[in-house]
Each structure stands twice: as structure tokens, then as C-alpha cells.
Amino acid sequence: MGLLRVLLCILFPPLAVVDKGCGSVLIIFLLTLCGWVPGVIGALIINNKK
């Protein structure tokens, strides 16, 4: 995971997981609506999976 991807996870989590599939984007979008921190954590976890 590159520096640009980490910054994207922090600034706009749903955009950081666009290439992981529609379900991931929806989950991260809902987490971000619940609060910014859960969205960031979820995006970092999804992007850290191999």
C-alpha cells in the first residue's frame, strides 16, 4: 500500500476502495456516514489485505 493510497484512505475513504468492488465501496460509505474514523479504519483494513 503506497503513500498516496494511505492519504486517500484518510481524506476520502470510499474513493480509496473503488477498485476493490462495489460491496466494499458501499460498506466503507456507510461506515463513513456513521463517522469519519470508522470509515478510515475500514478503508485501511480493506486496502491492507493482499
mmCIF entry with sequence, helices, sheets and N, C-alpha, C, O atoms, coordinates in Angstrom:
data_MODEL
# 
_entry.id   MODEL 
# 
_entity.id                         1 
_entity.type                       polymer 
_entity.pdbx_number_of_molecules   1 
# 
_entity_poly.entity_id                      1 
_entity_poly.type                           'polypeptide(L)' 
_entity_poly.nstd_linkage                   no 
_entity_poly.nstd_monomer                   no 
_entity_poly.pdbx_seq_one_letter_code       MGLLRVLLCILFPPLAVVDKGCGSVLIIFLLTLCGWVPGVIGALIINNKK 
_entity_poly.pdbx_seq_one_letter_code_can   MGLLRVLLCILFPPLAVVDKGCGSVLIIFLLTLCGWVPGVIGALIINNKK 
_entity_poly.pdbx_strand_id                 A 
# 
loop_
_entity_poly_seq.entity_id 
_entity_poly_seq.num 
_entity_poly_seq.mon_id 
_entity_poly_seq.hetero 
1 1  MET n 
1 2  GLY n 
1 3  LEU n 
1 4  LEU n 
1 5  ARG n 
1 6  VAL n 
1 7  LEU n 
1 8  LEU n 
1 9  CYS n 
1 10 ILE n 
1 11 LEU n 
1 12 PHE n 
1 13 PRO n 
1 14 PRO n 
1 15 LEU n 
1 16 ALA n 
1 17 VAL n 
1 18 VAL n 
1 19 ASP n 
1 20 LYS n 
1 21 GLY n 
1 22 CYS n 
1 23 GLY n 
1 24 SER n 
1 25 VAL n 
1 26 LEU n 
1 27 ILE n 
1 28 ILE n 
1 29 PHE n 
1 30 LEU n 
1 31 LEU n 
1 32 THR n 
1 33 LEU n 
1 34 CYS n 
1 35 GLY n 
1 36 TRP n 
1 37 VAL n 
1 38 PRO n 
1 39 GLY n 
1 40 VAL n 
1 41 ILE n 
1 42 GLY n 
1 43 ALA n 
1 44 LEU n 
1 45 ILE n 
1 46 ILE n 
1 47 ASN n 
1 48 ASN n 
1 49 LYS n 
1 50 LYS n 
# 
_struct_asym.id          A 
_struct_asym.entity_id   1 
# 
loop_
_struct_conf.conf_type_id 
_struct_conf.id 
_struct_conf.pdbx_PDB_helix_id 
_struct_conf.beg_label_comp_id 
_struct_conf.beg_label_asym_id 
_struct_conf.beg_label_seq_id 
_struct_conf.pdbx_beg_PDB_ins_code 
_struct_conf.end_label_comp_id 
_struct_conf.end_label_asym_id 
_struct_conf.end_label_seq_id 
_struct_conf.pdbx_end_PDB_ins_code 
_struct_conf.beg_auth_comp_id 
_struct_conf.beg_auth_asym_id 
_struct_conf.beg_auth_seq_id 
_struct_conf.end_auth_comp_id 
_struct_conf.end_auth_asym_id 
_struct_conf.end_auth_seq_id 
_struct_conf.pdbx_PDB_helix_class 
_struct_conf.details 
_struct_conf.pdbx_PDB_helix_length 
HELX_P HELX_P1 AA1 LEU A 3  ? LEU A 11 ? LEU A 3  LEU A 11 1 ? 9  
HELX_P HELX_P2 AA2 PRO A 13 ? ALA A 16 ? PRO A 13 ALA A 16 1 ? 4  
HELX_P HELX_P3 AA3 VAL A 18 ? LYS A 20 ? VAL A 18 LYS A 20 5 ? 3  
HELX_P HELX_P4 AA4 CYS A 22 ? CYS A 34 ? CYS A 22 CYS A 34 1 ? 13 
HELX_P HELX_P5 AA5 TRP A 36 ? ASN A 48 ? TRP A 36 ASN A 48 1 ? 13 
# 
_struct_conf_type.id          HELX_P 
_struct_conf_type.criteria    ? 
_struct_conf_type.reference   ? 
# 
loop_
_atom_site.group_PDB 
_atom_site.id 
_atom_site.type_symbol 
_atom_site.label_atom_id 
_atom_site.label_alt_id 
_atom_site.label_comp_id 
_atom_site.label_asym_id 
_atom_site.label_entity_id 
_atom_site.label_seq_id 
_atom_site.pdbx_PDB_ins_code 
_atom_site.Cartn_x 
_atom_site.Cartn_y 
_atom_site.Cartn_z 
_atom_site.occupancy 
_atom_site.B_iso_or_equiv 
_atom_site.pdbx_formal_charge 
_atom_site.auth_seq_id 
_atom_site.auth_comp_id 
_atom_site.auth_asym_id 
_atom_site.auth_atom_id 
_atom_site.pdbx_PDB_model_num 
ATOM 1   N N  . MET A 1 1  ? 0.861   -1.171 0.000  1.00 0.00 ? 1  MET A N  1 
ATOM 2   C CA . MET A 1 1  ? 0.000   0.000  0.000  1.00 0.00 ? 1  MET A CA 1 
ATOM 3   C C  . MET A 1 1  ? 0.904   1.229  0.000  1.00 0.00 ? 1  MET A C  1 
ATOM 4   O O  . MET A 1 1  ? 1.750   1.400  0.878  1.00 0.00 ? 1  MET A O  1 
ATOM 5   N N  . GLY A 1 2  ? 0.706   2.074  -1.000 1.00 0.00 ? 2  GLY A N  1 
ATOM 6   C CA . GLY A 1 2  ? 1.541   3.248  -1.160 1.00 0.00 ? 2  GLY A CA 1 
ATOM 7   C C  . GLY A 1 2  ? 1.061   4.433  -0.341 1.00 0.00 ? 2  GLY A C  1 
ATOM 8   O O  . GLY A 1 2  ? -0.025  4.422  0.238  1.00 0.00 ? 2  GLY A O  1 
ATOM 9   N N  . LEU A 1 3  ? 1.893   5.440  -0.311 1.00 0.00 ? 3  LEU A N  1 
ATOM 10  C CA . LEU A 1 3  ? 1.597   6.653  0.451  1.00 0.00 ? 3  LEU A CA 1 
ATOM 11  C C  . LEU A 1 3  ? 0.351   7.356  -0.091 1.00 0.00 ? 3  LEU A C  1 
ATOM 12  O O  . LEU A 1 3  ? -0.455  7.876  0.681  1.00 0.00 ? 3  LEU A O  1 
ATOM 13  N N  . LEU A 1 4  ? 0.194   7.372  -1.407 1.00 0.00 ? 4  LEU A N  1 
ATOM 14  C CA . LEU A 1 4  ? -0.975  8.007  -2.000 1.00 0.00 ? 4  LEU A CA 1 
ATOM 15  C C  . LEU A 1 4  ? -2.255  7.297  -1.586 1.00 0.00 ? 4  LEU A C  1 
ATOM 16  O O  . LEU A 1 4  ? -3.271  7.939  -1.320 1.00 0.00 ? 4  LEU A O  1 
ATOM 17  N N  . ARG A 1 5  ? -2.201  5.969  -1.532 1.00 0.00 ? 5  ARG A N  1 
ATOM 18  C CA . ARG A 1 5  ? -3.386  5.193  -1.136 1.00 0.00 ? 5  ARG A CA 1 
ATOM 19  C C  . ARG A 1 5  ? -3.725  5.456  0.326  1.00 0.00 ? 5  ARG A C  1 
ATOM 20  O O  . ARG A 1 5  ? -4.902  5.555  0.673  1.00 0.00 ? 5  ARG A O  1 
ATOM 21  N N  . VAL A 1 6  ? -2.729  5.570  1.179  1.00 0.00 ? 6  VAL A N  1 
ATOM 22  C CA . VAL A 1 6  ? -2.965  5.858  2.601  1.00 0.00 ? 6  VAL A CA 1 
ATOM 23  C C  . VAL A 1 6  ? -3.589  7.238  2.771  1.00 0.00 ? 6  VAL A C  1 
ATOM 24  O O  . VAL A 1 6  ? -4.526  7.406  3.552  1.00 0.00 ? 6  VAL A O  1 
ATOM 25  N N  . LEU A 1 7  ? -3.074  8.222  2.045  1.00 0.00 ? 7  LEU A N  1 
ATOM 26  C CA . LEU A 1 7  ? -3.650  9.570  2.118  1.00 0.00 ? 7  LEU A CA 1 
ATOM 27  C C  . LEU A 1 7  ? -5.081  9.585  1.602  1.00 0.00 ? 7  LEU A C  1 
ATOM 28  O O  . LEU A 1 7  ? -5.929  10.294 2.144  1.00 0.00 ? 7  LEU A O  1 
ATOM 29  N N  . LEU A 1 8  ? -5.356  8.808  0.560  1.00 0.00 ? 8  LEU A N  1 
ATOM 30  C CA . LEU A 1 8  ? -6.710  8.717  0.034  1.00 0.00 ? 8  LEU A CA 1 
ATOM 31  C C  . LEU A 1 8  ? -7.633  8.049  1.045  1.00 0.00 ? 8  LEU A C  1 
ATOM 32  O O  . LEU A 1 8  ? -8.792  8.443  1.176  1.00 0.00 ? 8  LEU A O  1 
ATOM 33  N N  . CYS A 1 9  ? -7.133  7.043  1.762  1.00 0.00 ? 9  CYS A N  1 
ATOM 34  C CA . CYS A 1 9  ? -7.923  6.392  2.814  1.00 0.00 ? 9  CYS A CA 1 
ATOM 35  C C  . CYS A 1 9  ? -8.279  7.382  3.919  1.00 0.00 ? 9  CYS A C  1 
ATOM 36  O O  . CYS A 1 9  ? -9.379  7.335  4.471  1.00 0.00 ? 9  CYS A O  1 
ATOM 37  N N  . ILE A 1 10 ? -7.364  8.258  4.233  1.00 0.00 ? 10 ILE A N  1 
ATOM 38  C CA . ILE A 1 10 ? -7.593  9.214  5.310  1.00 0.00 ? 10 ILE A CA 1 
ATOM 39  C C  . ILE A 1 10 ? -8.516  10.344 4.868  1.00 0.00 ? 10 ILE A C  1 
ATOM 40  O O  . ILE A 1 10 ? -9.395  10.752 5.627  1.00 0.00 ? 10 ILE A O  1 
ATOM 41  N N  . LEU A 1 11 ? -8.331  10.851 3.662  1.00 0.00 ? 11 LEU A N  1 
ATOM 42  C CA . LEU A 1 11 ? -9.100  12.003 3.208  1.00 0.00 ? 11 LEU A CA 1 
ATOM 43  C C  . LEU A 1 11 ? -10.492 11.639 2.702  1.00 0.00 ? 11 LEU A C  1 
ATOM 44  O O  . LEU A 1 11 ? -11.463 12.319 3.035  1.00 0.00 ? 11 LEU A O  1 
ATOM 45  N N  . PHE A 1 12 ? -10.607 10.579 1.904  1.00 0.00 ? 12 PHE A N  1 
ATOM 46  C CA . PHE A 1 12 ? -11.902 10.182 1.347  1.00 0.00 ? 12 PHE A CA 1 
ATOM 47  C C  . PHE A 1 12 ? -11.942 8.667  1.233  1.00 0.00 ? 12 PHE A C  1 
ATOM 48  O O  . PHE A 1 12 ? -11.638 8.119  0.173  1.00 0.00 ? 12 PHE A O  1 
ATOM 49  N N  . PRO A 1 13 ? -12.316 7.979  2.319  1.00 0.00 ? 13 PRO A N  1 
ATOM 50  C CA . PRO A 1 13 ? -12.253 6.525  2.365  1.00 0.00 ? 13 PRO A CA 1 
ATOM 51  C C  . PRO A 1 13 ? -12.998 5.783  1.249  1.00 0.00 ? 13 PRO A C  1 
ATOM 52  O O  . PRO A 1 13 ? -12.446 4.811  0.733  1.00 0.00 ? 13 PRO A O  1 
ATOM 53  N N  . PRO A 1 14 ? -14.215 6.173  0.840  1.00 0.00 ? 14 PRO A N  1 
ATOM 54  C CA . PRO A 1 14 ? -14.886 5.398  -0.220 1.00 0.00 ? 14 PRO A CA 1 
ATOM 55  C C  . PRO A 1 14 ? -14.129 5.409  -1.551 1.00 0.00 ? 14 PRO A C  1 
ATOM 56  O O  . PRO A 1 14 ? -14.161 4.421  -2.285 1.00 0.00 ? 14 PRO A O  1 
ATOM 57  N N  . LEU A 1 15 ? -13.458 6.503  -1.866 1.00 0.00 ? 15 LEU A N  1 
ATOM 58  C CA . LEU A 1 15 ? -12.710 6.584  -3.116 1.00 0.00 ? 15 LEU A CA 1 
ATOM 59  C C  . LEU A 1 15 ? -11.481 5.679  -3.086 1.00 0.00 ? 15 LEU A C  1 
ATOM 60  O O  . LEU A 1 15 ? -11.017 5.230  -4.135 1.00 0.00 ? 15 LEU A O  1 
ATOM 61  N N  . ALA A 1 16 ? -10.957 5.412  -1.911 1.00 0.00 ? 16 ALA A N  1 
ATOM 62  C CA . ALA A 1 16 ? -9.755  4.582  -1.789 1.00 0.00 ? 16 ALA A CA 1 
ATOM 63  C C  . ALA A 1 16 ? -10.036 3.109  -2.060 1.00 0.00 ? 16 ALA A C  1 
ATOM 64  O O  . ALA A 1 16 ? -9.110  2.359  -2.368 1.00 0.00 ? 16 ALA A O  1 
ATOM 65  N N  . VAL A 1 17 ? -11.287 2.680  -1.952 1.00 0.00 ? 17 VAL A N  1 
ATOM 66  C CA . VAL A 1 17 ? -11.601 1.256  -2.139 1.00 0.00 ? 17 VAL A CA 1 
ATOM 67  C C  . VAL A 1 17 ? -12.411 0.998  -3.404 1.00 0.00 ? 17 VAL A C  1 
ATOM 68  O O  . VAL A 1 17 ? -13.027 -0.060 -3.535 1.00 0.00 ? 17 VAL A O  1 
ATOM 69  N N  . VAL A 1 18 ? -12.418 1.944  -4.334 1.00 0.00 ? 18 VAL A N  1 
ATOM 70  C CA . VAL A 1 18 ? -13.202 1.791  -5.565 1.00 0.00 ? 18 VAL A CA 1 
ATOM 71  C C  . VAL A 1 18 ? -12.766 0.558  -6.353 1.00 0.00 ? 18 VAL A C  1 
ATOM 72  O O  . VAL A 1 18 ? -13.613 -0.132 -6.919 1.00 0.00 ? 18 VAL A O  1 
ATOM 73  N N  . ASP A 1 19 ? -11.478 0.268  -6.403 1.00 0.00 ? 19 ASP A N  1 
ATOM 74  C CA . ASP A 1 19 ? -11.002 -0.873 -7.183 1.00 0.00 ? 19 ASP A CA 1 
ATOM 75  C C  . ASP A 1 19 ? -11.195 -2.215 -6.481 1.00 0.00 ? 19 ASP A C  1 
ATOM 76  O O  . ASP A 1 19 ? -10.857 -3.252 -7.052 1.00 0.00 ? 19 ASP A O  1 
ATOM 77  N N  . LYS A 1 20 ? -11.725 -2.224 -5.272 1.00 0.00 ? 20 LYS A N  1 
ATOM 78  C CA . LYS A 1 20 ? -11.941 -3.467 -4.523 1.00 0.00 ? 20 LYS A CA 1 
ATOM 79  C C  . LYS A 1 20 ? -13.329 -4.048 -4.740 1.00 0.00 ? 20 LYS A C  1 
ATOM 80  O O  . LYS A 1 20 ? -13.597 -5.162 -4.289 1.00 0.00 ? 20 LYS A O  1 
ATOM 81  N N  . GLY A 1 21 ? -14.214 -3.335 -5.412 1.00 0.00 ? 21 GLY A N  1 
ATOM 82  C CA . GLY A 1 21 ? -15.548 -3.850 -5.695 1.00 0.00 ? 21 GLY A CA 1 
ATOM 83  C C  . GLY A 1 21 ? -16.643 -2.977 -5.117 1.00 0.00 ? 21 GLY A C  1 
ATOM 84  O O  . GLY A 1 21 ? -16.410 -2.151 -4.234 1.00 0.00 ? 21 GLY A O  1 
ATOM 85  N N  . CYS A 1 22 ? -17.839 -3.179 -5.634 1.00 0.00 ? 22 CYS A N  1 
ATOM 86  C CA . CYS A 1 22 ? -18.986 -2.355 -5.256 1.00 0.00 ? 22 CYS A CA 1 
ATOM 87  C C  . CYS A 1 22 ? -19.374 -2.555 -3.788 1.00 0.00 ? 22 CYS A C  1 
ATOM 88  O O  . CYS A 1 22 ? -19.750 -1.598 -3.111 1.00 0.00 ? 22 CYS A O  1 
ATOM 89  N N  . GLY A 1 23 ? -19.286 -3.780 -3.302 1.00 0.00 ? 23 GLY A N  1 
ATOM 90  C CA . GLY A 1 23 ? -19.645 -4.061 -1.917 1.00 0.00 ? 23 GLY A CA 1 
ATOM 91  C C  . GLY A 1 23 ? -18.746 -3.344 -0.930 1.00 0.00 ? 23 GLY A C  1 
ATOM 92  O O  . GLY A 1 23 ? -19.208 -2.833 0.090  1.00 0.00 ? 23 GLY A O  1 
ATOM 93  N N  . SER A 1 24 ? -17.465 -3.308 -1.238 1.00 0.00 ? 24 SER A N  1 
ATOM 94  C CA . SER A 1 24 ? -16.515 -2.617 -0.361 1.00 0.00 ? 24 SER A CA 1 
ATOM 95  C C  . SER A 1 24 ? -16.795 -1.116 -0.322 1.00 0.00 ? 24 SER A C  1 
ATOM 96  O O  . SER A 1 24 ? -16.725 -0.489 0.735  1.00 0.00 ? 24 SER A O  1 
ATOM 97  N N  . VAL A 1 25 ? -17.110 -0.554 -1.474 1.00 0.00 ? 25 VAL A N  1 
ATOM 98  C CA . VAL A 1 25 ? -17.405 0.879  -1.531 1.00 0.00 ? 25 VAL A CA 1 
ATOM 99  C C  . VAL A 1 25 ? -18.641 1.188  -0.707 1.00 0.00 ? 25 VAL A C  1 
ATOM 100 O O  . VAL A 1 25 ? -18.674 2.180  0.022  1.00 0.00 ? 25 VAL A O  1 
ATOM 101 N N  . LEU A 1 26 ? -19.657 0.346  -0.820 1.00 0.00 ? 26 LEU A N  1 
ATOM 102 C CA . LEU A 1 26 ? -20.896 0.561  -0.069 1.00 0.00 ? 26 LEU A CA 1 
ATOM 103 C C  . LEU A 1 26 ? -20.657 0.452  1.438  1.00 0.00 ? 26 LEU A C  1 
ATOM 104 O O  . LEU A 1 26 ? -21.151 1.276  2.208  1.00 0.00 ? 26 LEU A O  1 
ATOM 105 N N  . ILE A 1 27 ? -19.911 -0.552 1.851  1.00 0.00 ? 27 ILE A N  1 
ATOM 106 C CA . ILE A 1 27 ? -19.621 -0.735 3.279  1.00 0.00 ? 27 ILE A CA 1 
ATOM 107 C C  . ILE A 1 27 ? -18.835 0.454  3.823  1.00 0.00 ? 27 ILE A C  1 
ATOM 108 O O  . ILE A 1 27 ? -19.165 0.982  4.885  1.00 0.00 ? 27 ILE A O  1 
ATOM 109 N N  . ILE A 1 28 ? -17.808 0.874  3.109  1.00 0.00 ? 28 ILE A N  1 
ATOM 110 C CA . ILE A 1 28 ? -16.991 1.996  3.571  1.00 0.00 ? 28 ILE A CA 1 
ATOM 111 C C  . ILE A 1 28 ? -17.788 3.293  3.554  1.00 0.00 ? 28 ILE A C  1 
ATOM 112 O O  . ILE A 1 28 ? -17.603 4.144  4.424  1.00 0.00 ? 28 ILE A O  1 
ATOM 113 N N  . PHE A 1 29 ? -18.674 3.455  2.570  1.00 0.00 ? 29 PHE A N  1 
ATOM 114 C CA . PHE A 1 29 ? -19.520 4.643  2.530  1.00 0.00 ? 29 PHE A CA 1 
ATOM 115 C C  . PHE A 1 29 ? -20.442 4.700  3.743  1.00 0.00 ? 29 PHE A C  1 
ATOM 116 O O  . PHE A 1 29 ? -20.614 5.756  4.353  1.00 0.00 ? 29 PHE A O  1 
ATOM 117 N N  . LEU A 1 30 ? -21.034 3.558  4.088  1.00 0.00 ? 30 LEU A N  1 
ATOM 118 C CA . LEU A 1 30 ? -21.915 3.517  5.263  1.00 0.00 ? 30 LEU A CA 1 
ATOM 119 C C  . LEU A 1 30 ? -21.130 3.757  6.550  1.00 0.00 ? 30 LEU A C  1 
ATOM 120 O O  . LEU A 1 30 ? -21.604 4.459  7.443  1.00 0.00 ? 30 LEU A O  1 
ATOM 121 N N  . LEU A 1 31 ? -19.936 3.180  6.650  1.00 0.00 ? 31 LEU A N  1 
ATOM 122 C CA . LEU A 1 31 ? -19.100 3.427  7.831  1.00 0.00 ? 31 LEU A CA 1 
ATOM 123 C C  . LEU A 1 31 ? -18.697 4.899  7.926  1.00 0.00 ? 31 LEU A C  1 
ATOM 124 O O  . LEU A 1 31 ? -18.641 5.463  9.019  1.00 0.00 ? 31 LEU A O  1 
ATOM 125 N N  . THR A 1 32 ? -18.421 5.507  6.790  1.00 0.00 ? 32 THR A N  1 
ATOM 126 C CA . THR A 1 32 ? -18.049 6.922  6.789  1.00 0.00 ? 32 THR A CA 1 
ATOM 127 C C  . THR A 1 32 ? -19.231 7.794  7.194  1.00 0.00 ? 32 THR A C  1 
ATOM 128 O O  . THR A 1 32 ? -19.049 8.817  7.853  1.00 0.00 ? 32 THR A O  1 
ATOM 129 N N  . LEU A 1 33 ? -20.439 7.399  6.807  1.00 0.00 ? 33 LEU A N  1 
ATOM 130 C CA . LEU A 1 33 ? -21.620 8.147  7.235  1.00 0.00 ? 33 LEU A CA 1 
ATOM 131 C C  . LEU A 1 33 ? -21.823 8.047  8.744  1.00 0.00 ? 33 LEU A C  1 
ATOM 132 O O  . LEU A 1 33 ? -22.290 8.992  9.381  1.00 0.00 ? 33 LEU A O  1 
ATOM 133 N N  . CYS A 1 34 ? -21.466 6.892  9.309  1.00 0.00 ? 34 CYS A N  1 
ATOM 134 C CA . CYS A 1 34 ? -21.587 6.716  10.765 1.00 0.00 ? 34 CYS A CA 1 
ATOM 135 C C  . CYS A 1 34 ? -20.543 7.538  11.510 1.00 0.00 ? 34 CYS A C  1 
ATOM 136 O O  . CYS A 1 34 ? -20.761 7.941  12.653 1.00 0.00 ? 34 CYS A O  1 
ATOM 137 N N  . GLY A 1 35 ? -19.447 7.778  10.883 1.00 0.00 ? 35 GLY A N  1 
ATOM 138 C CA . GLY A 1 35 ? -18.373 8.550  11.490 1.00 0.00 ? 35 GLY A CA 1 
ATOM 139 C C  . GLY A 1 35 ? -17.142 8.451  10.624 1.00 0.00 ? 35 GLY A C  1 
ATOM 140 O O  . GLY A 1 35 ? -16.929 7.442  9.953  1.00 0.00 ? 35 GLY A O  1 
ATOM 141 N N  . TRP A 1 36 ? -16.335 9.484  10.634 1.00 0.00 ? 36 TRP A N  1 
ATOM 142 C CA . TRP A 1 36 ? -15.177 9.513  9.770  1.00 0.00 ? 36 TRP A CA 1 
ATOM 143 C C  . TRP A 1 36 ? -14.151 8.448  10.162 1.00 0.00 ? 36 TRP A C  1 
ATOM 144 O O  . TRP A 1 36 ? -13.567 7.804  9.290  1.00 0.00 ? 36 TRP A O  1 
ATOM 145 N N  . VAL A 1 37 ? -13.930 8.261  11.445 1.00 0.00 ? 37 VAL A N  1 
ATOM 146 C CA . VAL A 1 37 ? -12.913 7.321  11.924 1.00 0.00 ? 37 VAL A CA 1 
ATOM 147 C C  . VAL A 1 37 ? -13.237 5.873  11.531 1.00 0.00 ? 37 VAL A C  1 
ATOM 148 O O  . VAL A 1 37 ? -12.338 5.180  11.053 1.00 0.00 ? 37 VAL A O  1 
ATOM 149 N N  . PRO A 1 38 ? -14.469 5.378  11.705 1.00 0.00 ? 38 PRO A N  1 
ATOM 150 C CA . PRO A 1 38 ? -14.752 4.005  11.257 1.00 0.00 ? 38 PRO A CA 1 
ATOM 151 C C  . PRO A 1 38 ? -14.534 3.816  9.753  1.00 0.00 ? 38 PRO A C  1 
ATOM 152 O O  . PRO A 1 38 ? -14.084 2.755  9.321  1.00 0.00 ? 38 PRO A O  1 
ATOM 153 N N  . GLY A 1 39 ? -14.847 4.827  8.967  1.00 0.00 ? 39 GLY A N  1 
ATOM 154 C CA . GLY A 1 39 ? -14.612 4.740  7.529  1.00 0.00 ? 39 GLY A CA 1 
ATOM 155 C C  . GLY A 1 39 ? -13.139 4.647  7.187  1.00 0.00 ? 39 GLY A C  1 
ATOM 156 O O  . GLY A 1 39 ? -12.745 3.872  6.316  1.00 0.00 ? 39 GLY A O  1 
ATOM 157 N N  . VAL A 1 40 ? -12.331 5.431  7.867  1.00 0.00 ? 40 VAL A N  1 
ATOM 158 C CA . VAL A 1 40 ? -10.881 5.411  7.633  1.00 0.00 ? 40 VAL A CA 1 
ATOM 159 C C  . VAL A 1 40 ? -10.301 4.061  8.046  1.00 0.00 ? 40 VAL A C  1 
ATOM 160 O O  . VAL A 1 40 ? -9.501  3.477  7.315  1.00 0.00 ? 40 VAL A O  1 
ATOM 161 N N  . ILE A 1 41 ? -10.699 3.572  9.201  1.00 0.00 ? 41 ILE A N  1 
ATOM 162 C CA . ILE A 1 41 ? -10.184 2.281  9.678  1.00 0.00 ? 41 ILE A CA 1 
ATOM 163 C C  . ILE A 1 41 ? -10.593 1.164  8.726  1.00 0.00 ? 41 ILE A C  1 
ATOM 164 O O  . ILE A 1 41 ? -9.774  0.310  8.386  1.00 0.00 ? 41 ILE A O  1 
ATOM 165 N N  . GLY A 1 42 ? -11.853 1.162  8.291  1.00 0.00 ? 42 GLY A N  1 
ATOM 166 C CA . GLY A 1 42 ? -12.311 0.137  7.358  1.00 0.00 ? 42 GLY A CA 1 
ATOM 167 C C  . GLY A 1 42 ? -11.576 0.197  6.033  1.00 0.00 ? 42 GLY A C  1 
ATOM 168 O O  . GLY A 1 42 ? -11.207 -0.840 5.483  1.00 0.00 ? 42 GLY A O  1 
ATOM 169 N N  . ALA A 1 43 ? -11.357 1.400  5.511  1.00 0.00 ? 43 ALA A N  1 
ATOM 170 C CA . ALA A 1 43 ? -10.635 1.550  4.247  1.00 0.00 ? 43 ALA A CA 1 
ATOM 171 C C  . ALA A 1 43 ? -9.193  1.077  4.372  1.00 0.00 ? 43 ALA A C  1 
ATOM 172 O O  . ALA A 1 43 ? -8.668  0.432  3.464  1.00 0.00 ? 43 ALA A O  1 
ATOM 173 N N  . LEU A 1 44 ? -8.556  1.392  5.487  1.00 0.00 ? 44 LEU A N  1 
ATOM 174 C CA . LEU A 1 44 ? -7.183  0.937  5.685  1.00 0.00 ? 44 LEU A CA 1 
ATOM 175 C C  . LEU A 1 44 ? -7.118  -0.583 5.786  1.00 0.00 ? 44 LEU A C  1 
ATOM 176 O O  . LEU A 1 44 ? -6.190  -1.195 5.258  1.00 0.00 ? 44 LEU A O  1 
ATOM 177 N N  . ILE A 1 45 ? -8.076  -1.193 6.447  1.00 0.00 ? 45 ILE A N  1 
ATOM 178 C CA . ILE A 1 45 ? -8.097  -2.656 6.574  1.00 0.00 ? 45 ILE A CA 1 
ATOM 179 C C  . ILE A 1 45 ? -8.329  -3.315 5.219  1.00 0.00 ? 45 ILE A C  1 
ATOM 180 O O  . ILE A 1 45 ? -7.642  -4.275 4.871  1.00 0.00 ? 45 ILE A O  1 
ATOM 181 N N  . ILE A 1 46 ? -9.288  -2.808 4.454  1.00 0.00 ? 46 ILE A N  1 
ATOM 182 C CA . ILE A 1 46 ? -9.575  -3.400 3.144  1.00 0.00 ? 46 ILE A CA 1 
ATOM 183 C C  . ILE A 1 46 ? -8.381  -3.226 2.198  1.00 0.00 ? 46 ILE A C  1 
ATOM 184 O O  . ILE A 1 46 ? -8.056  -4.144 1.445  1.00 0.00 ? 46 ILE A O  1 
ATOM 185 N N  . ASN A 1 47 ? -7.738  -2.082 2.226  1.00 0.00 ? 47 ASN A N  1 
ATOM 186 C CA . ASN A 1 47 ? -6.589  -1.861 1.351  1.00 0.00 ? 47 ASN A CA 1 
ATOM 187 C C  . ASN A 1 47 ? -5.339  -2.603 1.806  1.00 0.00 ? 47 ASN A C  1 
ATOM 188 O O  . ASN A 1 47 ? -4.428  -2.817 1.006  1.00 0.00 ? 47 ASN A O  1 
ATOM 189 N N  . ASN A 1 48 ? -5.279  -2.995 3.057  1.00 0.00 ? 48 ASN A N  1 
ATOM 190 C CA . ASN A 1 48 ? -4.105  -3.705 3.565  1.00 0.00 ? 48 ASN A CA 1 
ATOM 191 C C  . ASN A 1 48 ? -4.167  -5.202 3.276  1.00 0.00 ? 48 ASN A C  1 
ATOM 192 O O  . ASN A 1 48 ? -3.147  -5.884 3.368  1.00 0.00 ? 48 ASN A O  1 
ATOM 193 N N  . LYS A 1 49 ? -5.356  -5.733 2.925  1.00 0.00 ? 49 LYS A N  1 
ATOM 194 C CA . LYS A 1 49 ? -5.469  -7.150 2.575  1.00 0.00 ? 49 LYS A CA 1 
ATOM 195 C C  . LYS A 1 49 ? -4.760  -7.412 1.266  1.00 0.00 ? 49 LYS A C  1 
ATOM 196 O O  . LYS A 1 49 ? -4.776  -6.582 0.357  1.00 0.00 ? 49 LYS A O  1 
ATOM 197 N N  . LYS A 1 50 ? -4.139  -8.571 1.178  1.00 0.00 ? 50 LYS A N  1 
ATOM 198 C CA . LYS A 1 50 ? -3.389  -8.925 -0.039 1.00 0.00 ? 50 LYS A CA 1 
ATOM 199 C C  . LYS A 1 50 ? -4.271  -9.582 -1.052 1.00 0.00 ? 50 LYS A C  1 
ATOM 200 O O  . LYS A 1 50 ? -3.806  -9.945 -2.133 1.00 0.00 ? 50 LYS A O  1 
# 
